[in-house]
Structures are given as C-alpha cells and as structure tokens.
Amino acid sequence: MNPKAVLVFALVAVSASLCRASSCSNPEVKSSFFSTSDATIVSQIAFVTEFTLKCSNAGAEKLPLFAEVGGKLAPVVRVGDSKYQVSWNEEIKKASSGKYTIRLFDEESFAAVRKAQRAGEDIQSVKALTSVVVSFPGAYKGPWINSEILATGVVGFVAYVAFSTRSKLLA
C-alpha cells in the first residue's frame, strides 16, 4: 500500500474521530436554580442556573457551551468537572413568574445560531444540544400599600373620629 494513501487514511480517521468527540451524544442534565427573591431595593432580578452535563461519549462534557434564554444569548461558564453555570438579568417589570427555558448549544449549533441572527432568521429554528427548564416563583416587590401611606391614613381616620366625636359632645 502506498505510504501517502496510508497517511491520508490515518488523517481522515483521526479528524473524523475528533469531529465525533466535539459534540455531546445523549446529553443528560441535572440542574439547580437560584434567583433574587426580594426585589424591593434592586433594579434587576438575577437568575443563576447550575447544571451538570453527562454525555455518552467520553470527554464531550469539557466542550464549551453557550445558552439562549428568552431570545437572548448568555454565557455558560464551566465551574467544575461536568458542572456549568448560566446567569442572566431581567428588569423587574419584565421578570414574570413562571417557567424559563434555557437552550444549550455546543460550538457547532451556536455557530448556526449566530448565522441565523445575522440572516435575520428566528433562532428558535436552530436545534439545541439540550434544554433546561427552570421555574421562577417570582420576587417580593414590597407591600401593596407603603407603611408611610398607611400610617397617614390611620392618623387621618383617628383625627376625623376624634374631631367628629368632639363636635358632637360640644353641640
């Protein structure tokens, strides 16, 4: 056999195996979710999702990941072996309680997302590596009536009752 043909065959086999290892097969995700619970003194709600990713092909968990939440792209940070974290912020008025879907992408599918963005296409059409759904219970935005307004109302009511009772007694 020709040595050049053997070399070409070996290069093709190695590059094919590298391409296969560059994507996570059969991803399994376990996640935990944290968010701002008190929105009385902040201007934005912070969301943090930590998750572990397990792939059926070894080594694929160490690949860079990217995320999309609500149409916005967010960075994914590796914080340990097979452990990742995604965080994003929302304005208080826009952050509603309910479920948030975090779509995760590998490098190849993220390139397809960026291409769809440049072309003005909907990024929801790009197939994600996997998705994580988290439930946000909402954040406390303060009492319906501020204590100062309630105190003023109570003082006004007490003054009204006192003056009306006094005028009935004097009359």
Number of C-alpha atoms within 10 A of each C-alpha: 5 6 8 9 10 11 11 11 12 12 12 12 12 12 12 12 11 11 10 13 16 19 22 23 16 12 17 14 15 11 15 12 16 14 17 16 14 13 16 12 8 12 12 16 21 18 17 14 19 18 19 19 18 20 17 12 15 11 14 20 24 18 14 16 21 20 25 23 16 11 12 9 17 18 14 19 15 19 12 10 10 17 18 20 20 22 18 17 15 13 12 17 9 9 16 15 11 10 11 14 14 22 21 22 25 19 15 12 18 22 13 17 23 15 14 16 12 9 9 9 13 11 18 13 10 17 14 20 21 17 16 17 13 17 12 18 12 17 17 11 13 11 8 6 8 9 10 9 10 11 11 11 12 12 12 12 12 12 12 12 12 11 12 11 12 11 10 8 8 6 6
